[in-house]
């Protein structure tokens, strides 16, 4: 896999909860039709979210505090499935799902192990759910 590096811009540094909520709302569509989910988000939103994939964990943490554990798991599911389905969304060890799982673990809100195993079975990203072992 070859990753495409896109520098983070000033506007990409601001992760908006409203756009993350849109990601959560299309997560159910991802299992049936990733192209339908991508269309539901819209091209501009997809570009903005894709720019966020370059951001560090520190940029993500403030936005993650706006959501409950169930919403965060659905958001992690979105980023896991999007990486597999959307062109240019491959991010490996920098997948936001990893930041989400770390946030959930830190707050003692991890979903059941079966749910995590199922999510892991949907991706070939070896870093999901907790990132690099080192």
Secondary structure, 3 states (H helix, E strand, C coil): CCCCCCCCCCHHHCCCHHHHHHHHHHHHHHHHCHHHHHHHHCHHHHHHHHHHCCCCHHHHHHHHCCCCHHHHHHHHHHHHHHHHHCCCCCCHHHCHHHHHHHHHHHCCCCCCHHHHHHHHHCCCCCCCCCCCCC
